Amino acid sequence: MTTNGDPASLSGAPAVAARTGLTDTGDDHLPDALSGLRAAIRGARFPLVLPSAEPAERIGAALADQLDDYLLPRLTRLDAPLLVVVGGSTGAGKSTLVNSLVQARVSAAGVLRPTTRSPVLVCNPADSPWFRRGELLPGLTRTNQPSDDPRTLHLVTAPALAPGLAFLDAPDIDSVVDANRALAGQLLAAADLWLFVTTAARYADAVPWELLRGARARGAVIAMVLDRVPAEAIDEVAAHLAEMLAEQDLGSAPLFVLPETWVDGQGLLPDRVTAPLADWFARLAADADARSAVVRQTLGGALAALQPAVESLAAAADEQVAAADALDDRVRAAYRAANRTVEQGLRDGQLLRGEVLARWQEFVGTSDFFRTLEARISRLRDRLVAAFSRHPAPAAELREAIESQLITLLRAVAAEAAEQTYTGWKAHPAGAALLVPELAHYGTDLPERAERLVRDWQRGVLELVRTSGGDRRFVARTAAYAVNATGLAVMIAVFASTAFIPTGLEVATGAGTTVAGQAVLQAIFGDQAVRTLANKAREDLLERVRTLLDAEAARYLARTEQARPAAQTATALRQAAERVEAARLGSGFVDATTTLSGPTEQGRPA
């Protein structure tokens, strides 16, 4: 292949920055801003299963790697050797090309794939200290020997390679080994110049083009090698590839076409095949201004791409918080409904049906008692003591009936709330991932806690009667049994209505139950005392129920709390990105455009 232009000429190349200066203006805020951004990205979590979570995790990891591997170390040494990362598809001939360019067998090449298990970095001996020091790609362990560990970086020196330029032979970008494929992407993000190697058979594959579009979006400097092209197809294939590059806004990328040929005993390509590409790199290595321009464009493009990339992370973090809130809202809505059901049960008298109503009627007296109660209300105190003294068994049965009715209601509303929440979460991708089978039902200890709640409430009502009665002399005179009987009447009154004891007698329901309850309590305490006592008893019961149901809801809320990202994640990401952008705009890494001149006509195999 021949080339007619100056392969290392660059348009608008700024002067190389001094080693200790970050930009032409001497701005030193950019490294601090980048460090802050790195901390914000490292602290971002996307634990809830959402469509945006996995891409956000991947983007965040890639950005953090690029900050550590390239942006921060490169900013400290703008004049460090230019790193050319050689990437491409499986079997494209990357290792053979690197070996041929440095005129030594430094990277293993072979038929079996994947051949490159750990990356190989080749540089001039004079440049070795920079790469060995580990500022660039700090996560890779330096080694002097080939390794099967993809987290090592095999450093090799080649005297034939000019100072100021280094080649990094990366793993296959489409490797079947996940670790190799991930490492290839990480290394490409740490490149000053991307040299993509493809073949006549693979140049239209989707994976390389996806990476090339990403490189273009980041403003990276790119050069292309079309390898192993049959002599009779050079014009056609090269023209088609050039057309595809132009369609992707990559038409300015230099394109080198290497004909299909043989390798010598050392596995190297003939000099006549690689000479145009080798000369191109030699001129680039010799031109400090050209190298600086390449570095500044790639660095500037990477910096400019940070804010939109971080915004996608912030948006994903917002979605995490919104999803957690939505899941919590479904929990709270279900258990609010459970609380309302209990309140409604107290309001509409449903709890007075069945067994409780029968036991209450037995406890107070016969239907004749209800019919004559109004006329004899002035003598009620005396009759109550005698009636209660003769019938101790109905009191115990009534208390048990109240307890059973309340426990049944609590178990029912807890079961309904758990089922509604489980169904609501199951319909949400994040909620479905957090579910475990036991959440479909109320807690295993709820029946025991419900029984304890009701018994504690009943004891509380008795204590309330004992300490808050309007006629303390009556309480003292009728002793403990009168307190128990009056407490049961208060419980029935709580079941009857939320606003029981109105002025005058209301129309009775349930065989006169409401009237009886009110009349009995009025006779014992008087109108205002009964209102106060029953309101307290009812509020106490509802508060205990709320506590019980809150504990049930907490089984769900604890799972979202564990998975919920920090509320300030999105804000921290956006603020950190804004600081980086402000520092970038105040630096010399703005609107840098570098054009690398490539060959102007395709070569032919000899």
Residue pairs with C-beta under 8 A, 6 or more apart in sequence:
1 256
1 257
1 258
1 259
1 273
1 276
1 277
1 599
1 602
1 603
1 604
2 276
2 599
2 601
2 603
3 276
3 279
3 280
3 598
3 599
3 600
3 601
4 599
4 600
4 601
5 597
5 598
5 599
5 600
6 283
6 597
7 254
7 276
7 279
7 280
7 283
7 284
7 596
7 597
7 598
7 599
8 280
8 283
8 284
8 286
8 287
8 290
8 596
8 597
9 290
9 596
9 597
10 289
10 290
10 293
10 294
10 594
10 595
10 596
11 593
11 594
11 595
12 293
12 592
12 593
12 594
13 289
13 290
13 292
13 293
13 594
14 24
14 292
14 293
14 296
14 588
14 592
15 24
15 289
15 292
16 78
16 79
16 288
16 289
16 291
16 292
17 23
17 24
17 78
17 79
17 292
17 296
17 588
18 79
19 77
19 78
19 79
21 78
22 28
22 30
22 31
22 75
22 78
22 587
23 30
23 587
23 588
23 589
24 588
25 586
25 587
25 588
27 583
27 586
27 587
27 588
29 582
29 583
29 586
30 75
30 303
30 580
30 583
30 584
30 587
30 589
31 72
31 75
31 76
32 583
33 576
33 579
33 580
33 582
33 583
34 67
34 71
34 72
34 75
34 580
34 583
35 72
36 576
36 579
36 580
37 67
37 306
37 310
37 576
37 577
37 579
37 580
38 64
38 67
38 68
38 72
39 576
40 310
40 572
40 573
40 575
40 576
41 60
41 63
41 64
41 67
41 310
41 313
41 573
41 576
42 64
43 566
43 569
43 572
44 56
44 60
44 313
44 317
44 565
44 569
44 572
44 573
45 320
45 565
45 566
45 569
46 52
46 53
46 54
46 56
46 57
46 60
46 316
46 317
46 320
46 565
47 53
47 320
47 563
47 564
47 565
48 320
48 323
48 324
48 430
48 433
48 434
48 563
48 564
48 565
49 429
49 430
49 432
49 433
50 316
50 319
50 320
50 323
50 429
50 430
51 429
52 315
52 316
52 319
53 316
53 320
55 312
55 316
56 312
56 313
56 316
56 317
59 309
59 312
59 313
60 313
62 185
62 186
62 189
63 306
63 309
63 310
63 313
65 139
65 186
65 189
65 190
66 189
66 190
66 302
68 138
68 139
69 136
69 137
69 138
69 139
69 186
69 189
69 190
70 136
70 137
70 189
70 190
70 191
70 302
71 299
71 302
71 303
73 135
73 136
73 138
74 80
74 136
74 192
74 295
74 299
75 299
76 135
77 130
77 135
78 292
78 295
78 296
78 299
79 288
79 292
80 130
80 136
81 123
81 124
81 127
81 130
81 131
81 163
81 164
81 165
81 166
82 164
82 165
82 166
82 192
82 193
82 284
82 285
82 291
82 294
82 295
83 136
83 166
83 168
83 190
83 191
83 192
83 193
84 165
84 166
84 167
84 168
84 191
84 192
84 193
84 194
84 195
84 281
85 168
85 170
85 187
85 188
85 190
85 191
85 193
85 194
85 195
86 94
86 97
86 98
86 167
86 168
86 169
86 170
86 195
86 197
87 94
87 170
87 173
87 184
87 187
87 188
87 194
87 195
87 196
87 197
87 211
88 94
88 172
88 173
88 196
88 197
88 198
88 208
88 225
89 172
89 173
89 174
89 198
89 199
89 202
89 205
89 207
89 208
90 113
90 114
90 172
90 174
90 175
91 113
91 172
91 199
91 202
92 172
92 197
92 198
92 199
92 202
92 227
93 109
93 197
93 199
93 227
93 228
94 107
94 116
94 169
94 170
94 172
94 197
95 107
95 108
95 109
95 115
95 116
95 120
95 169
96 109
96 263
96 267
96 268
96 269
97 197
97 225
97 227
97 258
97 269
97 274
98 106
98 107
98 120
98 122
98 167
98 169
99 105
99 106
99 107
99 109
99 266
99 267
99 268
100 268
100 269
100 273
100 274
100 278
101 161
101 167
101 274
101 277
101 278
101 281
102 122
102 158
102 160
102 161
102 167
103 158
103 160
103 268
104 156
104 158
104 160
105 266
105 267
105 268
106 120
106 122
106 156
106 158
107 116
107 120
107 122
107 156
107 169
108 115
108 116
108 146
109 115
109 267
113 172
113 175
113 176
114 171
114 172
114 175
114 176
114 177
114 180
116 169
116 170
116 171
116 172
116 180
117 147
117 148
117 149
117 150
117 171
117 180
118 143
118 146
118 147
118 148
118 149
118 150
118 151
118 152
118 153
118 154
119 140
119 150
119 153
119 154
119 168
119 169
119 170
119 171
119 183
119 187
120 146
120 153
120 154
120 156
120 168
120 169
121 131
121 153
121 154
121 155
121 156
121 166
121 167
121 168
121 169
122 156
122 157
122 158
122 161
122 166
122 167
122 168
122 169
123 131
123 155
123 156
123 157
123 158
123 161
123 165
123 166
123 167
124 157
124 158
124 159
124 161
124 162
124 163
124 164
124 165
124 166
125 157
125 159
126 163
127 163
127 164
127 166
128 155
128 157
130 136
131 142
131 155
131 166
132 142
132 155
134 142
136 190
137 153
137 187
137 190
139 151
140 151
140 152
140 153
141 149
141 151
141 152
141 153
142 152
142 153
142 155
143 152
143 153
143 154
143 155
144 154
144 155
145 154
146 154
147 154
150 171
150 177
150 179
150 180
150 183
151 183
161 167
161 285
162 281
162 282
162 285
162 286
163 285
164 285
164 286
164 288
164 291
165 281
165 284
165 285
165 291
167 195
168 187
168 191
170 183
170 184
170 187
170 188
171 177
171 180
171 181
171 183
171 184
171 187
172 180
172 181
172 184
173 181
173 184
173 185
173 188
173 207
173 208
173 211
174 181
174 205
174 207
174 208
175 181
175 184
185 211
188 194
188 211
188 215
189 302
191 220
191 298
192 221
192 294
192 295
192 298
192 299
193 220
193 221
193 222
193 223
193 294
193 298
194 215
194 220
194 221
194 222
194 223
195 222
195 223
195 224
195 225
196 208
196 211
196 212
196 222
196 223
196 224
196 225
197 225
197 227
198 205
198 208
198 224
198 225
198 226
198 227
198 241
199 226
199 227
199 228
199 229
200 226
200 227
200 228
200 229
200 230
200 233
200 237
200 260
201 228
202 208
203 226
203 237
203 240
203 241
203 244
204 244
209 244
209 248
212 222
212 248
212 250
213 248
215 222
216 222
216 248
216 249
216 250
217 305
218 298
218 301
218 302
218 304
218 305
219 297
219 298
219 300
219 301
219 302
219 304
219 305
219 592
220 297
220 298
220 301
220 302
221 294
221 297
221 298
221 594
221 596
222 250
222 253
223 253
223 254
223 255
223 256
223 596
223 598
224 241
224 245
224 253
224 254
224 255
224 256
225 255
225 256
225 257
225 258
225 277
226 237
226 238
226 241
226 255
226 256
226 257
226 258
227 258
228 258
228 259
228 260
229 237
229 238
229 257
229 258
229 259
229 260
230 259
230 260
231 259
231 260
231 604
231 605
234 257
234 259
234 602
234 603
234 604
234 605
235 602
237 257
238 255
238 257
238 602
241 255
242 251
242 255
245 251
245 253
245 255
252 595
252 596
253 596
253 598
254 280
254 596
254 597
254 598
254 599
255 598
255 599
256 276
256 277
256 280
256 598
256 599
257 599
257 602
257 603
258 269
258 273
258 274
258 277
259 273
259 603
259 604
259 605
260 605
261 269
261 270
261 273
261 605
262 270
263 269
264 270
271 278
272 606
273 605
276 599
276 603
280 598
280 599
283 290
284 290
284 291
284 294
284 596
285 291
293 592
293 594
294 594
294 596
296 588
296 589
296 592
296 594
297 592
297 593
297 594
299 589
300 584
300 589
300 590
300 591
300 592
301 592
303 580
303 584
303 589
304 584
304 589
304 590
306 577
306 580
306 581
307 577
307 578
307 580
307 581
310 573
310 574
310 576
310 577
311 573
311 574
311 577
313 573
314 569
314 570
314 571
314 573
314 574
314 577
315 570
317 565
317 569
317 570
317 573
318 570
320 564
320 565
320 569
321 564
321 565
321 567
321 569
321 570
323 428
323 430
324 430
324 560
324 563
324 564
324 565
326 428
327 425
327 428
327 430
327 431
327 434
327 556
327 560
328 556
328 557
328 560
330 420
330 421
330 424
330 425
330 428
330 431
331 421
331 553
331 556
331 557
331 560
332 553
334 416
334 417
334 418
334 420
334 421
334 424
334 553
335 417
335 421
335 549
335 550
335 552
335 553
337 416
337 417
337 420
338 413
338 414
338 416
338 417
338 549
339 413
339 542
339 545
339 546
339 549
341 409
341 413
341 416
342 409
342 410
342 413
342 542
342 545
343 498
343 542
344 350
345 351
345 409
346 494
346 495
346 497
346 498
346 538
346 541
346 542
347 497
347 498
349 495
349 496
349 497
349 509
349 510
349 513
349 514
351 405
351 406
351 409
351 495
352 360
352 492
352 495
352 496
352 510
352 513
353 510
354 405
355 401
355 404
355 405
356 398
356 401
356 402
356 405
356 492
356 495
357 510
357 511
357 513
358 401
359 394
359 397
359 398
359 400
359 401
360 398
360 401
360 492
360 513
360 516
360 517
361 367
361 511
361 513
362 391
362 394
362 397
362 398
363 391
363 394
363 395
363 397
363 398
363 485
363 488
364 370
364 387
364 516
364 520
365 387
367 511
367 512
369 516
370 511
370 512
370 515
370 516
373 380
373 515
373 516
373 519
374 505
374 519
376 383
377 519
377 522
377 523
380 519
380 520
380 523
380 524
381 474
381 523
381 524
384 478
384 482
384 485
384 520
384 523
384 524
385 478
385 482
388 395
388 481
388 482
388 485
389 481
392 481
395 484
395 485
395 488
398 488
398 492
399 458
399 488
402 454
402 458
402 488
402 491
402 492
402 495
403 451
403 454
403 455
403 458
406 450
406 454
406 457
407 447
407 450
407 451
407 454
410 446
410 450
410 453
410 454
410 545
410 548
411 442
411 446
411 447
411 450
413 549
414 442
414 443
414 446
414 450
414 548
414 549
414 552
415 441
415 442
417 442
417 549
417 552
417 553
418 439
418 440
418 441
418 442
418 552
419 440
419 441
421 439
421 553
421 556
422 435
422 439
422 440
424 431
425 431
425 432
425 434
425 435
425 439
425 556
426 432
426 435
430 563
434 559
434 560
434 563
438 444
439 555
439 556
442 552
443 449
443 551
443 552
443 555
446 548
446 552
449 548
449 551
450 548
453 544
453 545
453 548
456 544
457 540
457 541
457 544
458 487
458 491
460 537
460 540
461 487
461 490
461 491
461 537
461 540
462 483
462 484
462 487
464 487
464 490
464 533
464 536
464 537
464 540
465 475
465 483
465 486
465 487
465 490
465 533
466 475
466 483
468 529
468 532
468 533
468 536
469 475
469 486
469 524
469 525
469 529
469 533
470 525
470 526
470 528
470 529
471 524
471 525
471 526
471 529
474 482
474 524
475 482
475 483
475 486
486 521
486 524
489 517
489 520
489 521
489 524
490 521
490 533
490 534
490 537
491 537
492 513
492 517
493 500
493 501
493 517
493 518
493 521
493 530
493 534
494 500
494 534
494 537
494 538
494 541
496 513
496 514
496 517
496 518
497 514
498 538
500 514
500 517
500 518
500 530
500 534
501 518
501 521
501 522
501 527
501 530
501 531
501 534
502 518
503 527
505 515
505 518
505 519
506 514
506 515
506 518
508 514
508 515
508 516
518 530
521 530
521 533
521 534
522 530
524 530
525 533
566 572
584 590
